[in-house]
Amino acid sequence: MKEKQLKLIAMGIVLKVSKNDEKKSFNEIQKQVIENSIEKENTFATIGANITPIINGIGIDSYKLVAKEIMIRLINLIPFVQESLHLWQYGRPAFGKTFMLAKVLSPISKAISGKITGPQLFGDIKKGEEGLVGSYQVLGFEDIQSFNLSTEELGAILDFLTTGETRLKNISNSTNDSLSASKVYPTSFIFNGNFEDSIEKELQKNPYTSVKELLCTSFTDKFSQENFKTRVVCIPTWISRNLIPISDKDFKVEGYQIEFFQKECEILKNISLDYDLKAPNKNPRLNTNIRKLVYGLYKLCNFSQLVLGKKVITTQLDLEGFEFIAQKLVELPFSNSNFTLVGNVAVNQLWIKLSEHLMKYPLTSIIEAFVDENRITVKFKEEKDSYFKIALDSQGISQNKAEVRIYEEIPELYKEDFVPIYAIKNDYTVVVAKTKNSLLSSFQEVKNIKELLKKNISLDSIKGSLENSELIEYLEYIEQKNNEEFLKLKKENKRLCDFILDSFSINERIAAKNAPLNKKEKENLTYDIIKYLAKNYSIPENIFKTYHFVLDEEKRSVQLLHYHYIKI
């Protein structure tokens, strides 16, 4: 008996045909171009490699996505491997919300727009009709506020989101209880729509501050009550870019055949996972959604292993990372705290794994790694003189781009105080900072360091064209003040460097960046430095803030490594 195989297809031809005939689903197209199919007997070795053909298979170029964009696309797919997970997905047009349901994963999903009645949705026993919930695994409601739903229909939707149970009757006409019946379906609902432009801009500008109030503006009056919000998971589309389709000229990109993927997803729905939540929510409904998200991510990240009956590759730490993300998502409509998606070891490690496709070397080559909200910074054993900054979201891409441009425009006089940085990819998803020195995140930054970047005009080049002696005198004065400020900042940086070098051994400094510190250790390595400098050198404490420098032990000097926020 032939062993089961993974079935993939070259996606370039699929996208080309799809572009020429918008009415055809991926399923129909792939049956026409079956000669481009590929069979694979072995599993994919890593989480990232497992995810790649899944996302490619729905027409999105996974190689161009950063880690948080990959996570959002995976969450979109969880309803296909985990029953009764309901999503609230609002975001700007061109995100691909409707495209996936109406074209890519048809015929097991459907996008509904305009109008729908209770009997059409849940069935009409009088007419002997089962309803759309009996025909599709996932139903998408496009622009839900445009649906003119009755109170009873709204109640039926709310009941269904809770139990999967339908009131199988003619909702609009029948009042006879004898005609009523119930049936439970595993169908998931996805509510799609667009934020107002002002809300979308604000969410993109500050994606990790308290977003509760901004997000809640997307819930219409009919769906704004808490008992509805606890039954849906909000997708943070605002931290992602628009849909990035696979080029129809790229015939090397492989994705799962959509029919194969759909059938296997249906099988995976029956797989259960023995996992206890590490930090359960007080609300049991939210815990239900957290579990579904964790289970769904587990199935997608082990897709080839589960399909071929092999040992899974996700670790206990990966599951804890899934739970961290799931907790943050379910709390979105309810929490006023900052929306952070990094923090503990589990989730930070997960972001590194999901960035594998953007790395020059394999995960096993990493010798240093640092994670913040927008980027990871890694060093590989093959290039010990380079720190690679890999974006996690669209803000990380903007920071990479800004840093490269800032370095390019820094006057030569100041460049020695900045680590050279260059783009590795044209889209700035990855840049490289060239330095062999150690990164010390416990260093503090002088807040007005941006003065270093002021562009200087060469007085020698303009004196000949100036006749006003007072203007020349003024310009010379400004030049002198800028130079004095520059020398002052360099002295402050040197004081800081000397203090750390003299006060802490190299082992203590290594521990500061590689090992979790307790509160007292953090105070010794961070806050006391500021107080020491402020007291002994008469420098106000408020001019310092946490920042990243690199340290040259031999030269006893520092250079800026991260300077994305500096404005020229």
C-alpha positions as a Python dict, from the first residue, in 0.01 Angstrom:
ca = {
    (1, 'M'): (0, 0, 0),
    (2, 'K'): (139, 338, -102),
    (3, 'E'): (219, 565, 190),
    (4, 'K'): (41, 895, 218),
    (5, 'Q'): (208, 1190, 48),
    (6, 'L'): (189, 1566, 62),
    (7, 'K'): (43, 1716, -256),
    (8, 'L'): (176, 2052, -367),
    (9, 'I'): (154, 2260, -682),
    (10, 'A'): (357, 2534, -852),
    (11, 'M'): (160, 2843, -759),
    (12, 'G'): (277, 3079, -1035),
    (13, 'I'): (52, 2922, -1299),
    (14, 'V'): (-243, 2917, -1056),
    (15, 'L'): (-215, 3291, -993),
    (16, 'K'): (-172, 3359, -1365),
    (17, 'V'): (-492, 3174, -1457),
    (18, 'S'): (-675, 3328, -1162),
    (19, 'K'): (-583, 3677, -1278),
    (20, 'N'): (-718, 3605, -1626),
    (21, 'D'): (-1040, 3447, -1502),
    (22, 'E'): (-1158, 3598, -1175),
    (23, 'K'): (-1466, 3378, -1158),
    (24, 'K'): (-1271, 3053, -1125),
    (25, 'S'): (-1183, 2923, -779),
    (26, 'F'): (-836, 2788, -698),
    (27, 'N'): (-992, 2441, -687),
    (28, 'E'): (-1119, 2468, -1046),
    (29, 'I'): (-792, 2617, -1172),
    (30, 'Q'): (-573, 2351, -1014),
    (31, 'K'): (-774, 2071, -1173),
    (32, 'Q'): (-686, 2229, -1510),
    (33, 'V'): (-313, 2261, -1438),
    (34, 'I'): (-267, 1929, -1259),
    (35, 'E'): (54, 1862, -1456),
    (36, 'N'): (219, 2117, -1227),
    (37, 'S'): (145, 1905, -918),
    (38, 'I'): (423, 1778, -691),
    (39, 'E'): (421, 1489, -444),
    (40, 'K'): (637, 1494, -135),
    (41, 'E'): (695, 1191, 88),
    (42, 'N'): (885, 1353, 376),
    (43, 'T'): (780, 1603, 640),
    (44, 'F'): (904, 1960, 659),
    (45, 'A'): (1173, 1992, 924),
    (46, 'T'): (1082, 2317, 1101),
    (47, 'I'): (777, 2520, 1199),
    (48, 'G'): (863, 2780, 938),
    (49, 'A'): (904, 2522, 663),
    (50, 'N'): (565, 2371, 757),
    (51, 'I'): (391, 2706, 730),
    (52, 'T'): (543, 2812, 397),
    (53, 'P'): (342, 2581, 163),
    (54, 'I'): (22, 2651, 360),
    (55, 'I'): (41, 3027, 308),
    (56, 'N'): (176, 2993, -46),
    (57, 'G'): (-114, 2760, -119),
    (58, 'I'): (-368, 3036, -53),
    (59, 'G'): (-187, 3262, -301),
    (60, 'I'): (16, 3474, -57),
    (61, 'D'): (393, 3503, -93),
    (62, 'S'): (510, 3372, 245),
    (63, 'Y'): (874, 3454, 164),
    (64, 'K'): (794, 3827, 174),
    (65, 'L'): (598, 3822, 500),
    (66, 'V'): (745, 3906, 838),
    (67, 'A'): (667, 3694, 1144),
    (68, 'K'): (363, 3878, 1278),
    (69, 'E'): (209, 3891, 929),
    (70, 'I'): (256, 3514, 908),
    (71, 'M'): (82, 3473, 1243),
    (72, 'I'): (-217, 3680, 1125),
    (73, 'R'): (-249, 3469, 809),
    (74, 'L'): (-234, 3151, 1016),
    (75, 'I'): (-510, 3276, 1246),
    (76, 'N'): (-724, 3339, 936),
    (77, 'L'): (-687, 2967, 858),
    (78, 'I'): (-753, 2824, 1204),
    (79, 'P'): (-1132, 2797, 1146),
    (80, 'F'): (-1051, 2539, 875),
    (81, 'V'): (-868, 2311, 1123),
    (82, 'Q'): (-1057, 2400, 1442),
    (83, 'E'): (-1434, 2404, 1443),
    (84, 'S'): (-1647, 2690, 1574),
    (85, 'L'): (-1375, 2953, 1600),
    (86, 'H'): (-1537, 3285, 1515),
    (87, 'L'): (-1325, 3580, 1399),
    (88, 'W'): (-1382, 3956, 1388),
    (89, 'Q'): (-1157, 4083, 1111),
    (90, 'Y'): (-1168, 4451, 1034),
    (91, 'G'): (-905, 4624, 826),
    (92, 'R'): (-836, 4832, 520),
    (93, 'P'): (-933, 4706, 172),
    (94, 'A'): (-681, 4495, -25),
    (95, 'F'): (-603, 4280, 279),
    (96, 'G'): (-748, 3971, 106),
    (97, 'K'): (-1028, 3909, 356),
    (98, 'T'): (-1294, 3827, 96),
    (99, 'F'): (-1053, 3680, -160),
    (100, 'M'): (-961, 3387, 67),
    (101, 'L'): (-1321, 3289, 145),
    (102, 'A'): (-1484, 3352, -191),
    (103, 'K'): (-1214, 3230, -429),
    (104, 'V'): (-925, 3048, -265),
    (105, 'L'): (-1095, 2810, -21),
    (106, 'S'): (-1421, 2772, -206),
    (107, 'P'): (-1625, 2546, -208),
    (108, 'I'): (-1590, 2485, 169),
    (109, 'S'): (-1616, 2857, 249),
    (110, 'K'): (-1845, 3134, 133),
    (111, 'A'): (-1848, 3514, 157),
    (112, 'I'): (-2196, 3662, 213),
    (113, 'S'): (-2268, 4022, 131),
    (114, 'G'): (-2573, 4244, 106),
    (115, 'K'): (-2850, 4052, 277),
    (116, 'I'): (-2917, 3724, 451),
    (117, 'T'): (-3222, 3597, 639),
    (118, 'G'): (-3239, 3365, 937),
    (119, 'P'): (-3392, 3078, 736),
    (120, 'Q'): (-3129, 3116, 463),
    (121, 'L'): (-2855, 3105, 721),
    (122, 'F'): (-2981, 2849, 972),
    (123, 'G'): (-3240, 2653, 777),
    (124, 'D'): (-3614, 2643, 726),
    (125, 'I'): (-3786, 2326, 841),
    (126, 'K'): (-4108, 2429, 669),
    (127, 'K'): (-3934, 2431, 332),
    (128, 'G'): (-3706, 2139, 415),
    (129, 'E'): (-3394, 2353, 371),
    (130, 'E'): (-3089, 2309, 594),
    (131, 'G'): (-2931, 2654, 549),
    (132, 'L'): (-2581, 2777, 470),
    (133, 'V'): (-2435, 2656, 801),
    (134, 'G'): (-2497, 2302, 682),
    (135, 'S'): (-2318, 2355, 350),
    (136, 'Y'): (-1998, 2539, 444),
    (137, 'Q'): (-1724, 2505, 702),
    (138, 'V'): (-1661, 2880, 717),
    (139, 'L'): (-1902, 3165, 641),
    (140, 'G'): (-1781, 3522, 599),
    (141, 'F'): (-2011, 3820, 655),
    (142, 'E'): (-1891, 4111, 444),
    (143, 'D'): (-1956, 4453, 597),
    (144, 'I'): (-2183, 4311, 866),
    (145, 'Q'): (-2329, 4651, 963),
    (146, 'S'): (-2507, 4661, 626),
    (147, 'F'): (-2716, 4354, 712),
    (148, 'N'): (-3068, 4443, 820),
    (149, 'L'): (-3108, 4174, 1084),
    (150, 'S'): (-3412, 4139, 1304),
    (151, 'T'): (-3387, 4102, 1681),
    (152, 'E'): (-3470, 3733, 1651),
    (153, 'E'): (-3208, 3680, 1381),
    (154, 'L'): (-2947, 3857, 1593),
    (155, 'G'): (-3040, 3630, 1882),
    (156, 'A'): (-3008, 3324, 1659),
    (157, 'I'): (-2656, 3436, 1552),
    (158, 'L'): (-2555, 3489, 1913),
    (159, 'D'): (-2687, 3146, 2012),
    (160, 'F'): (-2499, 2989, 1723),
    (161, 'L'): (-2171, 3159, 1819),
    (162, 'T'): (-2210, 3014, 2166),
    (163, 'T'): (-2320, 2657, 2099),
    (164, 'G'): (-2316, 2594, 1724),
    (165, 'E'): (-2685, 2519, 1765),
    (166, 'T'): (-2950, 2649, 1524),
    (167, 'R'): (-3317, 2713, 1574),
    (168, 'L'): (-3422, 2518, 1267),
    (169, 'K'): (-3748, 2691, 1178),
    (170, 'N'): (-3888, 2954, 950),
    (171, 'I'): (-3768, 3247, 1160),
    (172, 'S'): (-3950, 3512, 966),
    (173, 'N'): (-4295, 3344, 951),
    (174, 'S'): (-4331, 3055, 1191),
    (175, 'T'): (-4435, 3094, 1554),
    (176, 'N'): (-4543, 2735, 1596),
    (177, 'D'): (-4306, 2559, 1839),
    (178, 'S'): (-4393, 2224, 1684),
    (179, 'L'): (-4204, 2336, 1373),
    (180, 'S'): (-3892, 2418, 1573),
    (181, 'A'): (-3595, 2185, 1592),
    (182, 'S'): (-3228, 2212, 1685),
    (183, 'K'): (-2906, 2092, 1527),
    (184, 'V'): (-2542, 2158, 1611),
    (185, 'Y'): (-2295, 2256, 1334),
    (186, 'P'): (-1916, 2308, 1352),
    (187, 'T'): (-1928, 2604, 1111),
    (188, 'S'): (-1716, 2911, 1191),
    (189, 'F'): (-1823, 3270, 1124),
    (190, 'I'): (-1583, 3544, 1012),
    (191, 'F'): (-1713, 3899, 1034),
    (192, 'N'): (-1527, 4118, 784),
    (193, 'G'): (-1529, 4493, 741),
    (194, 'N'): (-1321, 4808, 717),
    (195, 'F'): (-1228, 5057, 987),
    (196, 'E'): (-1291, 5424, 924),
    (197, 'D'): (-979, 5580, 769),
    (198, 'S'): (-900, 5784, 1081),
    (199, 'I'): (-922, 5474, 1302),
    (200, 'E'): (-708, 5267, 1066),
    (201, 'K'): (-439, 5538, 1058),
    (202, 'E'): (-436, 5569, 1436),
    (203, 'L'): (-409, 5191, 1482),
    (204, 'Q'): (-118, 5173, 1238),
    (205, 'K'): (51, 5470, 1402),
    (206, 'N'): (24, 5327, 1754),
    (207, 'P'): (-44, 4954, 1709),
    (208, 'Y'): (66, 4844, 2056),
    (209, 'T'): (-75, 5114, 2279),
    (210, 'S'): (-418, 5065, 2435),
    (211, 'V'): (-633, 4987, 2131),
    (212, 'K'): (-956, 4892, 2309),
    (213, 'E'): (-1146, 5214, 2235),
    (214, 'L'): (-1028, 5232, 1874),
    (215, 'L'): (-1110, 4866, 1812),
    (216, 'C'): (-1454, 4889, 1971),
    (217, 'T'): (-1560, 5151, 1718),
    (218, 'S'): (-1577, 4867, 1464),
    (219, 'F'): (-1852, 4691, 1662),
    (220, 'T'): (-2189, 4819, 1550),
    (221, 'D'): (-2464, 4882, 1806),
    (222, 'K'): (-2618, 4543, 1737),
    (223, 'F'): (-2288, 4364, 1810),
    (224, 'S'): (-2133, 4590, 2073),
    (225, 'Q'): (-2247, 4400, 2381),
    (226, 'E'): (-1988, 4211, 2584),
    (227, 'N'): (-2152, 3870, 2540),
    (228, 'F'): (-2096, 3900, 2164),
    (229, 'K'): (-1734, 4015, 2195),
    (230, 'T'): (-1646, 3719, 2416),
    (231, 'R'): (-1755, 3484, 2138),
    (232, 'V'): (-1529, 3627, 1865),
    (233, 'V'): (-1152, 3667, 1831),
    (234, 'C'): (-1033, 4004, 1697),
    (235, 'I'): (-755, 3986, 1438),
    (236, 'P'): (-499, 4274, 1457),
    (237, 'T'): (-488, 4339, 1083),
    (238, 'W'): (-351, 4688, 1147),
    (239, 'I'): (-1, 4554, 1225),
    (240, 'S'): (20, 4389, 883),
    (241, 'R'): (67, 4518, 531),
    (242, 'N'): (-183, 4451, 252),
    (243, 'L'): (-206, 4121, 68),
    (244, 'I'): (125, 4030, -103),
    (245, 'P'): (27, 3784, -379),
    (246, 'I'): (267, 3542, -540),
    (247, 'S'): (389, 3675, -873),
    (248, 'D'): (233, 3490, -1167),
    (249, 'K'): (584, 3489, -1316),
    (250, 'D'): (730, 3295, -1024),
    (251, 'F'): (685, 2927, -1104),
    (252, 'K'): (920, 2807, -829),
    (253, 'V'): (693, 2890, -538),
    (254, 'E'): (515, 2577, -418),
    (255, 'G'): (198, 2555, -212),
    (256, 'Y'): (-42, 2280, -113),
    (257, 'Q'): (-303, 2181, -369),
    (258, 'I'): (-613, 2344, -233),
    (259, 'E'): (-833, 2034, -256),
    (260, 'F'): (-569, 1829, -71),
    (261, 'F'): (-535, 2102, 193),
    (262, 'Q'): (-912, 2124, 244),
    (263, 'K'): (-950, 1748, 290),
    (264, 'E'): (-660, 1727, 534),
    (265, 'C'): (-788, 2022, 734),
    (266, 'E'): (-1119, 1841, 780),
    (267, 'I'): (-929, 1540, 918),
    (268, 'L'): (-719, 1759, 1148),
    (269, 'K'): (-1036, 1898, 1306),
    (270, 'N'): (-1075, 1561, 1478),
    (271, 'I'): (-730, 1573, 1639),
    (272, 'S'): (-735, 1676, 2004),
    (273, 'L'): (-448, 1820, 2205),
    (274, 'D'): (-364, 1755, 2569),
    (275, 'Y'): (-256, 2100, 2685),
    (276, 'D'): (-344, 2287, 3003),
    (277, 'L'): (-344, 2666, 2989),
    (278, 'K'): (-59, 2815, 3190),
    (279, 'A'): (-246, 3137, 3266),
    (280, 'P'): (-620, 3085, 3223),
    (281, 'N'): (-845, 3389, 3193),
    (282, 'K'): (-1114, 3460, 3450),
    (283, 'N'): (-1376, 3446, 3175),
    (284, 'P'): (-1444, 3083, 3070),
    (285, 'R'): (-1561, 3190, 2722),
    (286, 'L'): (-1229, 3360, 2660),
    (287, 'N'): (-1048, 3045, 2774),
    (288, 'T'): (-1245, 2849, 2513),
    (289, 'N'): (-1119, 3083, 2241),
    (290, 'I'): (-763, 3069, 2376),
    (291, 'R'): (-765, 2689, 2357),
    (292, 'K'): (-900, 2692, 2002),
    (293, 'L'): (-628, 2933, 1892),
    (294, 'V'): (-355, 2723, 2058),
    (295, 'Y'): (-490, 2399, 1909),
    (296, 'G'): (-526, 2555, 1565),
    (297, 'L'): (-172, 2695, 1561),
    (298, 'Y'): (-41, 2360, 1682),
    (299, 'K'): (-209, 2181, 1390),
    (300, 'L'): (-89, 2426, 1126),
    (301, 'C'): (268, 2439, 1256),
    (302, 'N'): (285, 2057, 1256),
    (303, 'F'): (81, 2017, 937),
    (304, 'S'): (313, 1783, 743),
    (305, 'Q'): (385, 1574, 1055),
    (306, 'L'): (18, 1528, 1140),
    (307, 'V'): (-80, 1449, 779),
    (308, 'L'): (196, 1189, 738),
    (309, 'G'): (158, 1048, 1089),
    (310, 'K'): (504, 1153, 1208),
    (311, 'K'): (631, 1295, 1537),
    (312, 'V'): (533, 1660, 1589),
    (313, 'I'): (806, 1923, 1604),
    (314, 'T'): (649, 2191, 1824),
    (315, 'T'): (784, 2199, 2179),
    (316, 'Q'): (617, 2277, 2509),
    (317, 'L'): (774, 2621, 2482),
    (318, 'D'): (612, 2672, 2140),
    (319, 'L'): (271, 2592, 2287),
    (320, 'E'): (331, 2848, 2561),
    (321, 'G'): (420, 3098, 2288),
    (322, 'F'): (91, 3021, 2110),
    (323, 'E'): (-93, 3074, 2439),
    (324, 'F'): (80, 3409, 2499),
    (325, 'I'): (-41, 3536, 2160),
    (326, 'A'): (-389, 3385, 2207),
    (327, 'Q'): (-425, 3553, 2548),
    (328, 'K'): (-340, 3892, 2400),
    (329, 'L'): (-587, 3850, 2112),
    (330, 'V'): (-890, 3748, 2318),
    (331, 'E'): (-831, 4039, 2558),
    (332, 'L'): (-825, 4302, 2280),
    (333, 'P'): (-1185, 4429, 2319),
    (334, 'F'): (-1162, 4425, 2700),
    (335, 'S'): (-814, 4533, 2810),
    (336, 'N'): (-687, 4891, 2841),
    (337, 'S'): (-329, 4771, 2881),
    (338, 'N'): (-75, 4794, 2602),
    (339, 'F'): (-112, 4532, 2329),
    (340, 'T'): (229, 4364, 2354),
    (341, 'L'): (314, 4055, 2150),
    (342, 'V'): (666, 3997, 2283),
    (343, 'G'): (790, 3944, 2634),
    (344, 'N'): (854, 3598, 2770),
    (345, 'V'): (1107, 3343, 2645),
    (346, 'A'): (841, 3126, 2480),
    (347, 'V'): (688, 3388, 2253),
    (348, 'N'): (1024, 3555, 2177),
    (349, 'Q'): (1163, 3221, 2063),
    (350, 'L'): (853, 3168, 1850),
    (351, 'W'): (903, 3498, 1667),
    (352, 'I'): (1259, 3392, 1590),
    (353, 'K'): (1137, 3059, 1448),
    (354, 'L'): (874, 3232, 1235),
    (355, 'S'): (1146, 3459, 1092),
    (356, 'E'): (1353, 3165, 968),
    (357, 'H'): (1273, 3227, 600),
    (358, 'L'): (1425, 3576, 622),
    (359, 'M'): (1752, 3453, 772),
    (360, 'K'): (2076, 3414, 580),
    (361, 'Y'): (2172, 3110, 789),
    (362, 'P'): (1972, 2836, 966),
    (363, 'L'): (1831, 2872, 1316),
    (364, 'T'): (2103, 2642, 1451),
    (365, 'S'): (2366, 2902, 1349),
    (366, 'I'): (2232, 3173, 1582),
    (367, 'I'): (2476, 3263, 1862),
    (368, 'E'): (2302, 3580, 1987),
    (369, 'A'): (1941, 3694, 1966),
    (370, 'F'): (1751, 3996, 2098),
    (371, 'V'): (1378, 4059, 2058),
    (372, 'D'): (1180, 4380, 2086),
    (373, 'E'): (824, 4458, 1975),
    (374, 'N'): (911, 4538, 1615),
    (375, 'R'): (1232, 4353, 1535),
    (376, 'I'): (1468, 4073, 1628),
    (377, 'T'): (1844, 4125, 1621),
    (378, 'V'): (2051, 3810, 1563),
    (379, 'K'): (2414, 3718, 1512),
    (380, 'F'): (2525, 3398, 1333),
    (381, 'K'): (2841, 3195, 1388),
    (382, 'E'): (2919, 3229, 1015),
    (383, 'E'): (2935, 3611, 1041),
    (384, 'K'): (3050, 3717, 1384),
    (385, 'D'): (3101, 4075, 1267),
    (386, 'S'): (2735, 4129, 1175),
    (387, 'Y'): (2407, 4186, 1356),
    (388, 'F'): (2106, 4113, 1136),
    (389, 'K'): (1795, 4318, 1216),
    (390, 'I'): (1487, 4129, 1102),
    (391, 'A'): (1151, 4306, 1107),
    (392, 'L'): (860, 4144, 1291),
    (393, 'D'): (593, 4383, 1161),
    (394, 'S'): (542, 4682, 933),
    (395, 'Q'): (684, 4917, 1196),
    (396, 'G'): (1000, 4710, 1210),
    (397, 'I'): (1032, 4746, 832),
    (398, 'S'): (995, 5123, 867),
    (399, 'Q'): (1260, 5128, 1140),
    (400, 'N'): (1502, 4927, 927),
    (401, 'K'): (1446, 5161, 634),
    (402, 'A'): (1489, 5471, 849),
    (403, 'E'): (1813, 5347, 1003),
    (404, 'V'): (1969, 5268, 666),
    (405, 'R'): (1876, 5611, 533),
    (406, 'I'): (1991, 5785, 851),
    (407, 'Y'): (2331, 5618, 830),
    (408, 'E'): (2362, 5707, 461),
    (409, 'E'): (2298, 6074, 540),
    (410, 'I'): (2512, 6109, 853),
    (411, 'P'): (2796, 6357, 796),
    (412, 'E'): (3135, 6182, 777),
    (413, 'L'): (3247, 6371, 1088),
    (414, 'Y'): (2998, 6174, 1300),
    (415, 'K'): (2990, 5831, 1134),
    (416, 'E'): (3246, 5680, 1370),
    (417, 'D'): (2985, 5699, 1646),
    (418, 'F'): (2734, 5486, 1454),
    (419, 'V'): (2748, 5120, 1356),
    (420, 'P'): (2738, 5096, 973),
    (421, 'I'): (2407, 4951, 853),
    (422, 'Y'): (2298, 4831, 509),
    (423, 'A'): (1987, 4675, 352),
    (424, 'I'): (2001, 4302, 276),
    (425, 'K'): (1660, 4292, 107),
    (426, 'N'): (1508, 4562, -112),
    (427, 'D'): (1192, 4573, 99),
    (428, 'Y'): (1395, 4638, 417),
    (429, 'T'): (1259, 4332, 595),
    (430, 'V'): (1623, 4255, 679),
    (431, 'V'): (1919, 4488, 727),
    (432, 'V'): (2268, 4417, 862),
    (433, 'A'): (2471, 4621, 1110),
    (434, 'K'): (2844, 4560, 1069),
    (435, 'T'): (3028, 4532, 1401),
    (436, 'K'): (3229, 4263, 1576),
    (437, 'N'): (3169, 4418, 1917),
    (438, 'S'): (2928, 4303, 2185),
    (439, 'L'): (2574, 4436, 2213),
    (440, 'L'): (2484, 4568, 2557),
    (441, 'S'): (2119, 4652, 2597),
    (442, 'S'): (2187, 4773, 2953),
    (443, 'F'): (2357, 5081, 2809),
    (444, 'Q'): (2167, 5406, 2834),
    (445, 'E'): (2122, 5661, 2558),
    (446, 'V'): (2165, 6034, 2590),
    (447, 'K'): (1823, 6159, 2486),
    (448, 'N'): (1941, 6451, 2275),
    (449, 'I'): (2186, 6238, 2075),
    (450, 'K'): (1994, 6345, 1765),
    (451, 'E'): (2203, 6665, 1777),
    (452, 'L'): (2482, 6452, 1633),
    (453, 'L'): (2290, 6425, 1310),
    (454, 'K'): (2245, 6792, 1235),
    (455, 'K'): (2364, 6856, 883),
    (456, 'N'): (2649, 7104, 868),
    (457, 'I'): (2706, 7363, 598),
    (458, 'S'): (3070, 7416, 511),
    (459, 'L'): (3136, 7782, 589),
    (460, 'D'): (3436, 7783, 357),
    (461, 'S'): (3205, 7694, 67),
    (462, 'I'): (2969, 7988, 121),
    (463, 'K'): (3183, 8268, 263),
    (464, 'G'): (3278, 8387, -83),
    (465, 'S'): (2914, 8442, -175),
    (466, 'L'): (2819, 8615, 149),
    (467, 'E'): (2865, 8986, 200),
    (468, 'N'): (2690, 9021, 534),
    (469, 'S'): (2961, 8994, 800),
    (470, 'E'): (2701, 8960, 1078),
    (471, 'L'): (2548, 8657, 907),
    (472, 'I'): (2890, 8496, 870),
    (473, 'E'): (2962, 8564, 1236),
    (474, 'Y'): (2629, 8412, 1334),
    (475, 'L'): (2693, 8098, 1125),
    (476, 'E'): (3036, 8058, 1282),
    (477, 'Y'): (2876, 8088, 1623),
    (478, 'I'): (2619, 7816, 1538),
    (479, 'E'): (2894, 7589, 1405),
    (480, 'Q'): (3093, 7635, 1726),
    (481, 'K'): (2789, 7561, 1944),
    (482, 'N'): (2711, 7245, 1743),
    (483, 'N'): (3068, 7125, 1785),
    (484, 'E'): (3058, 7197, 2156),
    (485, 'E'): (2733, 7004, 2188),
    (486, 'F'): (2882, 6715, 1996),
    (487, 'L'): (3191, 6703, 2222),
    (488, 'K'): (2967, 6723, 2530),
    (489, 'L'): (2761, 6427, 2415),
    (490, 'K'): (3072, 6224, 2341),
    (491, 'K'): (3200, 6294, 2693),
    (492, 'E'): (2869, 6184, 2844),
    (493, 'N'): (2880, 5863, 2643),
    (494, 'K'): (3237, 5800, 2755),
    (495, 'R'): (3145, 5852, 3120),
    (496, 'L'): (2870, 5599, 3085),
    (497, 'C'): (3098, 5350, 2910),
    (498, 'D'): (3376, 5393, 3168),
    (499, 'F'): (3134, 5350, 3454),
    (500, 'I'): (2998, 5020, 3320),
    (501, 'L'): (3346, 4892, 3234),
    (502, 'D'): (3487, 4983, 3574),
    (503, 'S'): (3188, 4880, 3786),
    (504, 'F'): (3089, 4544, 3635),
    (505, 'S'): (3293, 4247, 3522),
    (506, 'I'): (3252, 4108, 3171),
    (507, 'N'): (3067, 3808, 3320),
    (508, 'E'): (2816, 4040, 3483),
    (509, 'R'): (2766, 4226, 3156),
    (510, 'I'): (2712, 3902, 2965),
    (511, 'A'): (2459, 3794, 3226),
    (512, 'A'): (2275, 4121, 3179),
    (513, 'K'): (2199, 4043, 2819),
    (514, 'N'): (2166, 3662, 2823),
    (515, 'A'): (2001, 3571, 3152),
    (516, 'P'): (1677, 3687, 3313),
    (517, 'L'): (1755, 3933, 3592),
    (518, 'N'): (1572, 3977, 3917),
    (519, 'K'): (1448, 4321, 4019),
    (520, 'K'): (1752, 4403, 4233),
    (521, 'E'): (1996, 4300, 3960),
    (522, 'K'): (1811, 4515, 3708),
    (523, 'E'): (1834, 4813, 3942),
    (524, 'N'): (2209, 4758, 3989),
    (525, 'L'): (2272, 4731, 3617),
    (526, 'T'): (2039, 5005, 3494),
    (527, 'Y'): (1889, 5256, 3734),
    (528, 'D'): (2198, 5294, 3953),
    (529, 'I'): (2403, 5388, 3648),
    (530, 'I'): (2175, 5680, 3574),
    (531, 'K'): (2175, 5792, 3937),
    (532, 'Y'): (2552, 5762, 3956),
    (533, 'L'): (2606, 5975, 3647),
    (534, 'A'): (2347, 6229, 3752),
    (535, 'K'): (2499, 6268, 4098),
    (536, 'N'): (2869, 6268, 4012),
    (537, 'Y'): (2861, 6462, 3686),
    (538, 'S'): (2565, 6695, 3749),
    (539, 'I'): (2369, 6549, 3455),
    (540, 'P'): (1987, 6555, 3493),
    (541, 'E'): (1842, 6204, 3515),
    (542, 'N'): (1569, 6279, 3259),
    (543, 'I'): (1815, 6307, 2968),
    (544, 'F'): (1876, 5931, 2971),
    (545, 'K'): (1663, 5652, 2829),
    (546, 'T'): (1708, 5282, 2753),
    (547, 'Y'): (1883, 5220, 2425),
    (548, 'H'): (2111, 4978, 2240),
    (549, 'F'): (2485, 5031, 2204),
    (550, 'V'): (2774, 4805, 2110),
    (551, 'L'): (3080, 4792, 2330),
    (552, 'D'): (3445, 4773, 2221),
    (553, 'E'): (3631, 4624, 2519),
    (554, 'E'): (3977, 4706, 2382),
    (555, 'K'): (3911, 5066, 2277),
    (556, 'R'): (3678, 5129, 2573),
    (557, 'S'): (3430, 5293, 2338),
    (558, 'V'): (3068, 5257, 2233),
    (559, 'Q'): (2873, 5302, 1911),
    (560, 'L'): (2502, 5340, 1850),
    (561, 'L'): (2349, 5021, 1710),
    (562, 'H'): (1975, 5102, 1708),
    (563, 'Y'): (1884, 5457, 1607),
    (564, 'H'): (1557, 5419, 1420),
    (565, 'Y'): (1375, 5698, 1603),
    (566, 'I'): (1634, 5967, 1535),
    (567, 'K'): (1511, 6234, 1294),
    (568, 'I'): (1742, 6428, 1066),
}
